Amino acid sequence: MVGPRLSFTAQRSLQHDGTIDFNNNEREKYLTVEYPDWQTAFHMVPQIFSVTENRIEGDIKGDDAELQVYRRLHELGKDRREPMFVIHNFKFNEKVGRDEEIKRCQGQFDFVIVSKKHGVIFMEVKAVSKHKRRAKSFKAAVSQINKGRKALCEYLKNKDSEELDSEELDKVISQNPAFVVTPNCTRGTMAMDAIDVGCFKENCKDGSSFRDWWNENIGCLTSSGLDDETYKGLLTRFVGRRCSNKPMGSLVDDTTKDVLQLFNSKQLAI
């Protein structure tokens, strides 16, 4: 099976065109080499919060909101010490459909959480701060979640795998929860038909509040109990797609918490 074709500025020779094919075996090797503790540990991917390139004002607000959520997820993972990977800005670009009906489904998830205990969890972050704009933001976020879920299910279907069952992976994706997170806007009293449960300003104000929210909305769910094989397969797909970008190592992770507390997204962009 052939994976995505990636370009590099460093070439093996003058004749080499700077591209490398990454197949599933290389992605799996990347996972086991760069994250040898993948079965038991928590990781943020990437280990340092990354801001939007060439940002405009709207991007700055969005990055600040995502940084708040990144902090809360980082604190949660370190506190719970469960096998879990949090992937920030997971991009997708998949073919959806068959024959003449094939279309491209493109976009990204703000956060994809792959938990050995709870399966796959999606989070879309919106920087909205006013209640009158919240309904529109929720609707847009839910649309993005549904589109991304469809694309990721299609991605899993299209990848031949002798180890993993495609229908089981589809179930892992479709039956796991998704949340719209608005760290700048309180819950309020307005009914929201777009989604059953959100995560709001009062839930993101500190690590304790976010931990309580997690326990009430995710920790209480019946565990999907992913076995090592399925968990590894999901990580190979979600984390292995970044195999062209080497993580900076455990030293970065040890200092990440302090760095995140000291700077906002504008300062991190410098």
C-alpha positions as CSV (number, residue, x, y, z in Angstrom):
1,M,0.0,0.0,0.0
2,V,1.4,3.4,-1.0
3,G,1.0,6.3,1.4
4,P,1.1,10.1,0.7
5,R,4.0,11.4,-1.3
6,L,6.0,14.1,0.6
7,S,8.6,16.5,-0.7
8,F,11.8,17.5,1.1
9,T,14.3,20.2,0.4
10,A,17.3,17.9,1.2
11,Q,17.8,15.4,-1.7
12,R,19.6,12.1,-1.7
13,S,21.4,13.0,-5.0
14,L,21.2,15.5,-7.8
15,Q,18.9,13.1,-9.6
16,H,16.6,12.7,-6.7
17,D,13.4,14.7,-7.0
18,G,13.0,15.3,-3.2
19,T,9.9,13.1,-2.7
20,I,9.5,10.0,-0.6
21,D,6.6,7.5,-0.5
22,F,5.4,6.7,3.0
23,N,3.5,3.4,3.3
24,N,1.8,2.0,6.3
25,N,4.8,0.0,7.4
26,E,6.9,3.2,7.5
27,R,4.2,5.1,9.4
28,E,4.0,2.2,12.0
29,K,7.8,2.3,12.3
30,Y,7.7,6.0,12.9
31,L,5.1,5.6,15.7
32,T,7.1,2.8,17.5
33,V,10.5,4.6,17.1
34,E,9.4,8.1,18.0
35,Y,6.8,7.0,20.6
36,P,8.2,3.8,22.1
37,D,5.8,4.2,25.1
38,W,2.7,4.5,22.9
39,Q,0.9,1.7,24.7
40,T,0.9,3.4,28.1
41,A,1.8,7.1,27.7
42,F,0.1,10.5,27.0
43,H,1.4,12.7,24.1
44,M,0.5,16.0,22.6
45,V,1.2,16.0,18.8
46,P,2.9,18.3,18.0
47,Q,4.6,18.8,21.4
48,I,4.6,22.6,21.0
49,F,1.6,24.6,20.1
50,S,1.8,25.9,16.5
51,V,0.1,29.1,15.4
52,T,-1.4,29.9,12.0
53,E,1.1,31.1,9.4
54,N,0.6,34.7,7.9
55,R,-2.1,35.4,10.5
56,I,-4.8,38.0,10.2
57,E,-6.9,39.3,13.1
58,G,-9.4,36.5,13.0
59,D,-6.6,33.9,13.0
60,I,-5.1,35.5,16.2
61,K,-8.4,35.1,18.0
62,G,-8.8,31.6,16.8
63,D,-5.2,30.7,17.8
64,D,-5.7,32.2,21.3
65,A,-8.9,30.1,21.8
66,E,-7.2,26.9,20.6
67,L,-4.2,27.6,22.8
68,Q,-6.5,27.7,25.9
69,V,-7.9,24.3,24.9
70,Y,-4.4,23.0,24.1
71,R,-3.3,24.0,27.7
72,R,-6.3,22.3,29.3
73,L,-5.8,19.0,27.3
74,H,-2.1,19.0,28.1
75,E,-2.8,19.4,31.8
76,L,-5.6,16.8,31.7
77,G,-3.3,14.2,30.0
78,K,-0.5,14.8,32.4
79,D,-2.9,14.5,35.3
80,R,-4.7,11.3,34.2
81,R,-1.6,9.5,32.9
82,E,-3.7,7.3,30.6
83,P,-2.7,6.1,27.1
84,M,-3.9,8.9,24.9
85,F,-2.6,11.1,22.0
86,V,-4.0,14.6,21.4
87,I,-3.4,15.7,17.7
88,H,-3.7,19.4,17.0
89,N,-4.7,20.6,13.6
90,F,-5.3,17.3,11.9
91,K,-5.7,18.0,8.2
92,F,-7.7,15.7,5.9
93,N,-8.1,15.5,2.1
94,E,-10.0,12.3,1.1
95,K,-11.9,11.0,-1.9
96,V,-15.5,10.3,-0.9
97,G,-17.9,8.2,-3.0
98,R,-17.6,5.7,-5.8
99,D,-17.2,5.8,-9.6
100,E,-18.5,9.0,-11.1
101,E,-19.7,10.3,-7.7
102,I,-16.2,10.7,-6.3
103,K,-15.6,14.0,-4.6
104,R,-12.9,15.5,-2.5
105,C,-13.6,16.2,1.2
106,Q,-11.0,18.6,2.6
107,G,-10.6,20.4,5.9
108,Q,-9.1,19.9,9.4
109,F,-10.0,19.1,12.9
110,D,-8.8,21.4,15.6
111,F,-8.2,18.5,17.9
112,V,-8.4,14.7,17.4
113,I,-8.0,12.7,20.6
114,V,-7.1,9.0,20.3
115,S,-7.7,7.4,23.7
116,K,-7.1,3.8,24.4
117,K,-9.9,3.9,27.0
118,H,-12.4,6.1,25.1
119,G,-11.6,5.7,21.4
120,V,-11.6,8.7,19.1
121,I,-12.9,12.1,20.2
122,F,-13.3,15.2,18.0
123,M,-13.1,18.8,19.2
124,E,-13.8,21.9,17.2
125,V,-12.8,25.2,18.8
126,K,-14.6,28.5,18.1
127,A,-13.4,31.9,19.3
128,V,-16.9,33.4,19.5
129,S,-17.5,35.5,22.6
130,K,-21.1,36.7,22.2
131,H,-24.2,34.6,22.6
132,K,-25.9,36.0,19.6
133,R,-23.2,34.7,17.4
134,R,-22.8,31.4,19.1
135,A,-25.6,29.5,17.3
136,K,-24.0,30.2,13.9
137,S,-20.6,29.2,15.1
138,F,-21.9,25.9,16.6
139,K,-23.6,25.1,13.3
140,A,-20.4,25.7,11.3
141,A,-18.4,23.6,13.8
142,V,-20.9,20.7,13.7
143,S,-20.8,20.8,9.9
144,Q,-17.0,20.6,10.0
145,I,-17.1,17.7,12.4
146,N,-19.6,15.8,10.2
147,K,-17.5,16.4,7.1
148,G,-14.3,15.4,8.8
149,R,-15.9,12.3,10.3
150,K,-17.1,11.2,6.8
151,A,-13.7,11.8,5.3
152,L,-11.9,9.9,8.0
153,C,-14.2,7.0,7.7
154,E,-13.6,6.9,4.0
155,Y,-9.9,7.2,4.6
156,L,-10.0,4.1,6.8
157,K,-12.1,2.2,4.3
158,N,-9.6,2.9,1.5
159,K,-6.6,1.7,3.4
160,D,-6.0,-2.0,2.9
161,S,-5.1,-3.6,6.2
162,E,-4.6,-7.2,7.0
163,E,-4.5,-6.5,10.8
164,L,-7.6,-4.2,11.2
165,D,-11.2,-4.6,10.3
166,S,-12.6,-1.6,8.4
167,E,-16.1,-1.9,9.8
168,E,-14.8,-1.9,13.3
169,L,-12.7,1.2,12.7
170,D,-15.8,2.9,11.2
171,K,-17.6,2.1,14.4
172,V,-14.8,3.5,16.5
173,I,-15.0,6.8,14.5
174,S,-18.8,7.2,14.2
175,Q,-19.9,6.2,17.7
176,N,-17.4,8.3,19.6
177,P,-18.3,11.8,20.8
178,A,-17.6,15.2,19.3
179,F,-17.7,18.5,21.0
180,V,-17.7,22.2,20.0
181,V,-15.5,24.2,22.4
182,T,-16.1,27.9,23.0
183,P,-13.5,29.0,25.7
184,N,-14.6,32.6,25.4
185,C,-18.3,32.2,25.6
186,T,-20.4,30.9,28.6
187,R,-23.1,28.3,28.2
188,G,-26.0,30.7,28.7
189,T,-29.7,29.6,28.4
190,M,-30.2,29.4,24.7
191,A,-31.1,26.0,23.3
192,M,-28.7,24.6,20.8
193,D,-30.2,22.1,18.4
194,A,-26.9,21.7,16.5
195,I,-25.2,19.6,19.2
196,D,-26.1,17.9,22.5
197,V,-23.1,18.9,24.6
198,G,-20.6,21.7,24.3
199,C,-17.6,22.9,26.3
200,F,-17.8,26.5,27.4
201,K,-15.8,29.3,29.1
202,E,-16.7,28.1,32.6
203,N,-15.4,24.6,31.7
204,C,-12.1,26.0,30.4
205,K,-11.2,28.6,33.0
206,D,-8.7,26.3,34.8
207,G,-7.5,22.7,34.9
208,S,-9.8,21.7,37.6
209,S,-12.9,22.9,35.8
210,F,-11.9,21.2,32.6
211,R,-11.2,18.0,34.4
212,D,-14.7,18.1,35.9
213,W,-16.2,18.7,32.5
214,W,-14.2,15.8,31.0
215,N,-15.3,13.4,33.8
216,E,-19.0,14.4,33.3
217,N,-19.0,14.1,29.5
218,I,-16.3,11.6,28.5
219,G,-15.0,9.9,31.6
220,C,-18.4,8.6,32.5
221,L,-19.0,7.0,29.0
222,T,-18.8,3.3,28.6
223,S,-15.3,2.5,27.7
224,S,-14.7,1.2,24.1
225,G,-11.7,-0.7,25.5
226,L,-9.5,-0.6,22.4
227,D,-7.1,-3.5,22.2
228,D,-3.5,-2.8,21.4
229,E,-3.9,-3.8,17.8
230,T,-6.8,-1.4,17.1
231,Y,-5.2,1.4,19.2
232,K,-1.9,1.0,17.3
233,G,-3.8,1.0,14.0
234,L,-5.5,4.3,14.8
235,L,-2.3,5.9,16.0
236,T,-0.5,4.8,12.8
237,R,-3.1,6.6,10.8
238,F,-3.6,9.8,12.9
239,V,0.0,10.2,14.2
240,G,1.9,8.4,11.4
241,R,0.7,10.9,8.8
242,R,3.1,13.3,10.4
243,C,6.0,11.0,9.8
244,S,7.9,13.7,7.8
245,N,8.0,15.9,11.0
246,K,10.2,14.4,13.7
247,P,9.1,15.3,17.3
248,M,11.5,17.4,19.2
249,G,11.9,14.8,22.0
250,S,11.0,14.5,25.7
251,L,13.0,17.6,26.7
252,V,10.4,19.7,24.9
253,D,7.5,18.0,26.6
254,D,9.1,18.5,30.0
255,T,9.1,22.3,29.5
256,T,5.9,22.7,27.5
257,K,3.7,23.3,30.5
258,D,5.8,26.2,31.7
259,V,6.0,27.7,28.2
260,L,2.3,27.5,27.6
261,Q,1.6,29.3,30.9
262,L,4.1,32.1,30.1
263,F,3.0,33.1,26.6
264,N,-0.1,33.7,24.5
265,S,-0.5,32.7,20.9
266,K,0.8,36.1,19.6
267,Q,4.0,35.7,21.6
268,L,4.4,32.1,20.5
269,A,4.2,33.2,16.9
270,I,7.3,35.4,17.2
